[in-house]
Amino acid sequence: MIRMEQYPQALRALQRLIVHAKSQAYQAGESRVAELLNDVELLPEYLADERDRTGEFVEMLQGIAQVNPSCRYIVEEFETASTRTS
């Protein structure tokens, strides 16, 4: 865990790392990986927003899994954990 007062900066750093990785993937000709990272880079924004963006977060995960079926288990894991805490 990181201190709550550094949470926004941590999410920003995470997002910047994802953007950097996406750029590296495009440069290496790995467009499929870059496109996945393009979607993933939005997730920290949802986490950082003070508004409830849970629905959009889930929709983005589902969209990622639809394009990348090997990621489906991530959505299922998230939804299972969400059901247990509700």
C-alpha positions as a Python dict, from the first residue, in 0.01 Angstrom:
ca = {
    (1, 'M'): (0, 0, 0),
    (2, 'I'): (108, 356, -55),
    (3, 'R'): (7, 656, 152),
    (4, 'M'): (-329, 798, 47),
    (5, 'E'): (-183, 1145, -7),
    (6, 'Q'): (44, 998, -277),
    (7, 'Y'): (-225, 787, -442),
    (8, 'P'): (-301, 1037, -724),
    (9, 'Q'): (69, 1073, -806),
    (10, 'A'): (112, 695, -802),
    (11, 'L'): (-176, 648, -1045),
    (12, 'R'): (-33, 919, -1268),
    (13, 'A'): (307, 747, -1265),
    (14, 'L'): (142, 414, -1347),
    (15, 'Q'): (-45, 571, -1636),
    (16, 'R'): (272, 733, -1769),
    (17, 'L'): (452, 398, -1755),
    (18, 'I'): (169, 238, -1952),
    (19, 'V'): (189, 515, -2213),
    (20, 'H'): (565, 465, -2235),
    (21, 'A'): (522, 89, -2278),
    (22, 'K'): (261, 152, -2548),
    (23, 'S'): (504, 376, -2735),
    (24, 'Q'): (774, 110, -2708),
    (25, 'A'): (533, -154, -2839),
    (26, 'Y'): (440, 59, -3141),
    (27, 'Q'): (810, 124, -3213),
    (28, 'A'): (878, -250, -3198),
    (29, 'G'): (594, -320, -3441),
    (30, 'E'): (383, -485, -3172),
    (31, 'S'): (58, -310, -3262),
    (32, 'R'): (-161, -567, -3087),
    (33, 'V'): (19, -512, -2756),
    (34, 'A'): (13, -137, -2813),
    (35, 'E'): (-362, -142, -2872),
    (36, 'L'): (-413, -337, -2548),
    (37, 'L'): (-201, -83, -2362),
    (38, 'N'): (-402, 195, -2524),
    (39, 'D'): (-712, 66, -2344),
    (40, 'V'): (-528, -19, -2022),
    (41, 'E'): (-390, 335, -1994),
    (42, 'L'): (-741, 466, -1922),
    (43, 'L'): (-795, 247, -1615),
    (44, 'P'): (-585, 459, -1375),
    (45, 'E'): (-799, 762, -1467),
    (46, 'Y'): (-1109, 577, -1348),
    (47, 'L'): (-933, 490, -1023),
    (48, 'A'): (-818, 847, -965),
    (49, 'D'): (-1154, 1010, -1032),
    (50, 'E'): (-1351, 1110, -723),
    (51, 'R'): (-1676, 1018, -900),
    (52, 'D'): (-1799, 659, -908),
    (53, 'R'): (-1660, 522, -1235),
    (54, 'T'): (-1706, 156, -1144),
    (55, 'G'): (-1942, 93, -1434),
    (56, 'E'): (-1704, 245, -1686),
    (57, 'F'): (-1413, 53, -1532),
    (58, 'V'): (-1602, -276, -1569),
    (59, 'E'): (-1708, -189, -1924),
    (60, 'M'): (-1347, -115, -2016),
    (61, 'L'): (-1234, -448, -1865),
    (62, 'Q'): (-1507, -629, -2056),
    (63, 'G'): (-1411, -452, -2378),
    (64, 'I'): (-1047, -546, -2330),
    (65, 'A'): (-1146, -909, -2270),
    (66, 'Q'): (-1368, -909, -2578),
    (67, 'V'): (-1078, -804, -2800),
    (68, 'N'): (-825, -1009, -2600),
    (69, 'P'): (-1004, -1328, -2488),
    (70, 'S'): (-696, -1440, -2295),
    (71, 'C'): (-774, -1155, -2053),
    (72, 'R'): (-1124, -1284, -1974),
    (73, 'Y'): (-1008, -1436, -1647),
    (74, 'I'): (-918, -1087, -1524),
    (75, 'V'): (-1276, -967, -1571),
    (76, 'E'): (-1410, -1280, -1402),
    (77, 'E'): (-1171, -1233, -1110),
    (78, 'F'): (-1275, -868, -1070),
    (79, 'E'): (-1645, -950, -1088),
    (80, 'T'): (-1610, -1239, -841),
    (81, 'A'): (-1426, -1020, -593),
    (82, 'S'): (-1683, -741, -642),
    (83, 'T'): (-1971, -982, -573),
    (84, 'R'): (-1810, -1098, -249),
    (85, 'T'): (-1764, -741, -119),
    (86, 'S'): (-2112, -621, -214),
}
